C-alpha cells in the first residue's frame, strides 16, 4: 500500500488529471522537444511501474487461499481497492501516451528547422 501511495501521481483526484496532464504537456512544449520527450518518457515509465503493481497484486491475491476466511476477505478487499486506484491511473497514462506520444520521439525525427 505504501509503495502504491508513493507511486501515485500528485495530480489530485481523477477528475483533475486531464487538466494537470495538459498543463504539464504545455510546460514541456514551451521548453522544447527534448523536454517533451522527457515528459512522455516519464509518463511511459509511470504506466509501466503501475503495470508491475497490477501484476504484483494479482500474484498476491492468488496466495490468499490458505488464510482464514475473514482474513482472506479483508485481504481481497484491500487488493481490490488498490487495483481500482492503480488501474485508473495506468489506463489514464496509457491512453494519453497513445493519443499524444509518437512512436519515434520528435527530437529523433529530423534536424530540420521550421520557421514561421
Secondary structure, 3 states (H helix, E strand, C coil): CHHHHHHCCCCCCHHHHHHHHHHHHHHHHHHCHHHHHHHHHHHHHHHHHHHHHHHHHHHHHHCHHHCCHHHHHHHHHHHHHHHHHHHHHHHHHHHHHHHHCCCCCHHHHCCCCCCC
